[in-house]
Amino acid sequence: MSAYESHIPVLEYIFARLNPTRILEFGMGYYSTKFFMNRDIELTSVETDYNWADKFRTDCNARHDIHVQPCDEFQVPVDIHLLFVDCNPLDVRRVCVQHGIEADVRIIVAHDTEPESECNYSYNKIILPDGWERVDYMKNTVWTSIFSSDPEVLRVMKEFCS
């Protein structure tokens, strides 16, 4: 499995066990965006690169909305079930996760969270309010982390990541 797709097992498990239907994706990718587009969900993708976003427009359907703008400036709606963060520039990923926490998104999934990447992403600077936890999926070289305050989400993801 390549580093670019190392988050897919986490997303597959989340969809199998928790069934989110309203997704916000910060940063479009061949693996995540196509994964989401193959499901019966409402998907909003925020991408910073017009040319990159254009690669996905031909496969869009009525349930997929694409915004090209800085990810950290996009307002996270309060009715999002899952926020996926894998955007550029790298240093805004932490800000995007923090915005998801502030919007009380049930499930936040962040890619590239291994300790070696902390200098680029600063995930260690995320402020977790009381009741929020981070669960790390460390079965690949590139980690994927789940942030949530929902007891069911935390139980399910701790089971999967152990």
NORRAFEN-V340330 format. One record per backbone hydrogen bond with DSSP energy under -1.0 kcal/mol. NH is the residue of the N-H (numbers start at 1). CO is the residue of the C=O. E is the energy in kcal/mol with one decimal. If there is no record, write none. Layout:
BEGIN
NH/CO/E
NH/CO/E
END
This chain:
BEGIN
5/2/-1.1
8/5/-1.8
11/7/-2.1
12/8/-3.0
13/9/-2.0
14/10/-2.6
15/11/-2.6
16/12/-2.1
17/13/-2.4
18/14/-3.2
23/42/-3.0
24/82/-2.5
25/44/-3.1
26/84/-3.3
27/46/-3.0
33/29/-1.4
35/31/-2.0
36/32/-2.7
37/33/-2.8
38/34/-1.2
39/36/-1.7
41/39/-1.8
42/21/-3.1
43/63/-3.0
44/23/-2.3
45/65/-3.0
46/25/-3.2
47/67/-2.8
53/49/-2.5
54/50/-2.1
56/53/-1.7
59/56/-1.1
60/57/-1.2
64/61/-2.0
65/43/-2.9
67/45/-2.9
69/47/-1.7
73/70/-1.5
74/71/-1.5
81/22/-2.3
82/22/-1.7
83/107/-2.7
84/24/-2.8
85/109/-3.0
86/26/-2.9
92/89/-1.8
93/90/-1.6
96/92/-2.4
97/93/-2.4
98/94/-2.5
99/95/-2.4
100/96/-1.9
101/97/-2.2
102/98/-2.5
103/99/-1.7
104/101/-1.5
105/100/-2.4
107/81/-1.3
108/147/-2.0
109/83/-3.3
110/145/-2.9
111/85/-2.3
112/143/-1.5
113/143/-1.4
117/114/-2.2
118/115/-1.5
120/117/-1.6
121/117/-2.3
122/118/-2.1
125/122/-2.0
126/123/-1.8
132/129/-2.2
133/148/-2.5
135/146/-2.9
137/144/-3.3
144/137/-1.6
145/110/-2.7
146/135/-2.9
147/108/-2.8
148/133/-1.9
154/150/-2.6
155/151/-2.5
156/152/-2.6
157/153/-2.7
158/154/-2.4
159/155/-2.1
160/156/-2.0
161/157/-2.5
162/158/-1.1
END
